[in-house]
């Protein structure tokens, strides 16, 4: 697949490196050409501008910039993102482990509004970049599950393939209107991991103990 990566930070490095090693044609673009070129050389990809990355990603474009810049960057690339599968891995988490978007649309929905022609899928936001560097991310024999939220069936199928290329298992998280739940989950988990030093995985029981499908608490 042809994958464009907008951003040259740790998530771009971790995910882009895995996809380049899986044989995909990856182009990294960022605001700092030197940083983008260094990253591209390190992971075996090509480098260019953010607009070139958006244009290159005929199969998928990963938006890997801080949330504070995500909407403005996306808006500036809106024309180049027309028809593209745009993968949003941003986390709108503020100091104190609270959502910057609380009371309003999710980060993913804001990004979709900024580039109305793009097919946005929320994914890869629940784990630290170090997890995406594992080959593969398997824990006690179980591949890491990656929930996806999006409205376009073809875009979701593309991202499922990218998830599987990491050695992970894609899970259907629903439409893009449920992306806020993924972002809130990230805020909760980051707070537990970083703020409490807790093993957050232990808060979820195995499926056989989770109760009837579709059920909840008392």
C-alpha positions as CSV (number, residue, x, y, z in Angstrom):
1,X,0.0,0.0,0.0
2,X,1.0,3.6,-0.5
3,X,1.0,5.3,2.9
4,X,1.6,8.9,3.7
5,X,2.5,10.0,7.2
6,X,1.9,13.6,8.3
7,X,4.2,14.2,11.2
8,X,7.8,13.1,12.2
9,X,7.5,12.3,15.9
10,X,7.5,9.1,17.9
11,X,4.1,7.7,16.6
12,X,5.2,8.4,13.0
13,X,8.5,6.6,13.7
14,X,6.9,3.6,15.4
15,X,4.0,3.0,13.1
16,X,5.7,4.1,9.9
17,X,8.7,1.9,10.6
18,X,6.5,-1.2,11.1
19,X,4.6,-0.5,7.9
20,X,7.8,0.1,5.9
21,X,9.2,-3.2,7.2
22,X,6.0,-4.9,6.1
23,X,6.7,-3.8,2.6
24,X,4.5,-0.8,2.2
25,X,5.5,2.3,0.2
26,X,5.8,5.0,3.0
27,X,6.4,8.7,2.6
28,X,7.0,10.9,5.7
29,X,6.2,14.6,5.6
30,X,6.4,17.2,8.3
31,X,6.8,20.9,9.0
32,X,10.6,20.3,9.7
33,X,12.1,18.9,6.5
34,X,15.3,17.9,8.2
35,X,13.5,15.9,10.9
36,X,11.2,14.2,8.3
37,X,14.2,13.3,6.2
38,X,16.0,11.8,9.2
39,X,13.0,9.8,10.2
40,X,12.4,8.5,6.6
41,X,16.1,7.4,6.4
42,X,15.9,5.6,9.7
43,X,12.7,3.6,8.9
44,X,13.4,2.9,5.2
45,X,10.9,5.4,3.8
46,X,10.9,8.5,1.6
47,X,10.6,12.1,2.8
48,X,8.7,15.1,1.6
49,X,6.4,17.8,2.7
50,X,3.2,17.2,4.6
51,X,1.2,18.0,1.4
52,X,3.4,15.4,-0.5
53,X,2.7,12.9,2.2
54,X,-1.1,13.5,1.9
55,X,-0.8,13.1,-1.9
56,X,1.3,10.0,-1.7
57,X,-1.1,8.2,0.6
58,X,-3.5,6.9,-2.0
59,X,-4.3,4.0,0.3
60,X,-3.9,5.6,3.7
61,X,-2.6,8.8,5.4
62,X,-1.6,8.7,9.1
63,X,-2.1,11.9,11.0
64,X,0.6,11.8,13.6
65,X,0.8,15.3,15.0
66,X,0.0,16.7,18.5
67,X,-3.7,17.3,18.9
68,X,-3.1,21.0,19.4
69,X,-2.0,21.2,15.7
70,X,-4.2,18.4,14.3
71,X,-7.2,20.5,13.1
72,X,-5.1,23.3,11.6
73,X,-2.8,20.9,9.8
74,X,-5.7,18.9,8.5
75,X,-7.5,22.0,7.4
76,X,-4.4,23.1,5.5
77,X,-4.3,19.8,3.7
78,X,-8.0,19.4,3.1
79,X,-7.7,19.4,-0.7
80,X,-4.9,16.9,-0.8
81,X,-6.8,14.6,1.6
82,X,-9.9,14.5,-0.6
83,X,-11.0,10.8,-0.8
84,X,-8.1,9.6,1.4
85,X,-8.4,7.2,4.3
86,X,-7.1,9.5,7.1
87,X,-6.0,7.6,10.2
88,X,-6.3,9.7,13.4
89,X,-4.1,8.5,16.3
90,X,-4.2,11.8,18.2
91,X,-5.1,12.0,21.9
92,X,-6.7,15.3,23.2
93,X,-5.5,14.7,26.7
94,X,-4.6,17.8,28.8
95,X,-2.6,18.0,32.1
96,X,-4.5,16.2,34.8
97,X,-5.4,13.5,32.3
98,X,-8.6,15.2,31.2
99,X,-10.1,15.6,27.7
100,X,-9.4,18.8,26.0
101,X,-12.5,18.1,23.9
102,X,-14.9,17.5,26.8
103,X,-18.3,19.0,26.2
104,X,-17.8,19.1,22.4
105,X,-17.0,17.0,19.4
106,X,-14.2,14.4,19.6
107,X,-10.8,15.1,18.1
108,X,-11.6,12.7,15.3
109,X,-14.9,14.5,14.5
110,X,-13.1,17.8,14.5
111,X,-10.5,16.5,12.1
112,X,-13.2,15.1,9.8
113,X,-14.9,18.5,9.8
114,X,-11.6,20.1,8.9
115,X,-11.2,17.8,5.9
116,X,-14.7,16.9,4.9
117,X,-13.6,14.9,1.8
118,X,-11.4,12.6,3.9
119,X,-12.6,9.2,5.3
120,X,-11.5,9.4,8.9
121,X,-10.8,6.4,11.0
122,X,-9.8,6.7,14.7
123,X,-7.2,4.1,15.7
124,X,-3.9,3.5,17.4
125,X,-4.5,6.0,20.2
126,X,-4.7,3.7,23.2
127,X,-1.0,2.8,23.5
128,X,2.3,4.5,24.0
129,X,4.6,4.6,21.0
130,X,6.9,2.0,22.6
131,X,4.1,-0.6,22.2
132,X,3.9,-0.1,18.5
133,X,7.6,-0.8,18.2
134,X,7.1,-4.4,19.5
135,X,7.3,-7.1,16.9
136,X,4.7,-8.1,17.4
137,X,2.7,-6.6,20.4
138,X,1.6,-10.0,21.9
139,X,1.1,-10.3,25.6
140,X,0.7,-13.8,27.3
141,X,0.0,-15.2,23.8
142,X,-2.7,-12.7,23.0
143,X,-2.2,-10.2,20.2
144,X,-3.0,-6.6,21.2
145,X,-6.5,-5.6,20.1
146,X,-6.9,-2.3,18.3
147,X,-10.4,-0.8,18.3
148,X,-11.3,1.3,15.2
149,X,-14.1,3.9,14.8
150,X,-15.1,5.1,11.4
151,X,-18.0,5.4,9.0
152,X,-16.6,4.3,5.7
153,X,-16.4,0.5,5.1
154,X,-13.5,0.6,2.7
155,X,-11.5,2.9,4.9
156,X,-12.1,0.6,7.9
157,X,-11.0,-2.4,5.9
158,X,-7.8,-0.6,4.9
159,X,-7.0,0.2,8.5
160,X,-7.8,-3.4,9.6
161,X,-5.0,-4.5,7.2
162,X,-2.6,-2.0,8.7
163,X,-3.5,-3.3,12.2
164,X,-2.9,-6.9,11.2
165,X,0.5,-5.9,9.6
166,X,1.6,-4.9,13.2
167,X,0.6,-8.4,14.4
168,X,-2.4,-7.0,16.2
169,X,-6.2,-7.8,16.0
170,X,-8.6,-5.1,14.8
171,X,-11.8,-4.6,16.7
172,X,-14.9,-2.8,15.5
173,X,-15.6,0.2,17.8
174,X,-18.5,1.6,15.8
175,X,-18.9,4.8,13.8
176,X,-16.9,7.9,14.1
177,X,-19.5,9.2,16.5
178,X,-18.1,6.8,19.0
179,X,-14.5,8.0,18.6
180,X,-15.0,10.2,21.7
181,X,-15.3,7.0,23.7
182,X,-11.9,5.8,22.5
183,X,-10.4,9.2,23.4
184,X,-12.0,9.2,26.8
185,X,-10.7,5.6,27.3
186,X,-7.2,6.9,26.5
187,X,-7.5,9.7,29.1
188,X,-8.6,7.2,31.7
189,X,-5.8,4.7,30.9
190,X,-3.1,7.2,30.7
191,X,-4.1,8.6,34.1
192,X,-4.0,5.1,35.6
193,X,-0.7,4.1,34.0
194,X,1.1,7.4,34.5
195,X,-0.7,8.9,37.5
196,X,-1.2,5.8,39.6
197,X,1.3,3.3,38.2
198,X,-1.6,0.9,37.9
199,X,-1.8,-2.2,35.7
200,X,-4.8,-0.8,33.8
201,X,-5.2,-4.0,31.8
202,X,-6.4,-5.7,35.0
203,X,-9.6,-3.6,35.0
204,X,-11.1,-5.6,32.2
205,X,-12.1,-9.3,32.9
206,X,-11.8,-12.1,30.4
207,X,-14.8,-12.3,28.0
208,X,-16.3,-15.3,29.7
209,X,-16.7,-13.3,32.9
210,X,-17.9,-10.1,31.3
211,X,-21.6,-10.9,31.5
212,X,-24.2,-11.4,28.7
213,X,-23.3,-9.7,25.4
214,X,-24.6,-6.2,25.4
215,X,-25.2,-6.3,29.1
216,X,-23.9,-3.9,31.7
217,X,-23.7,-3.4,35.5
218,X,-26.5,-3.6,38.0
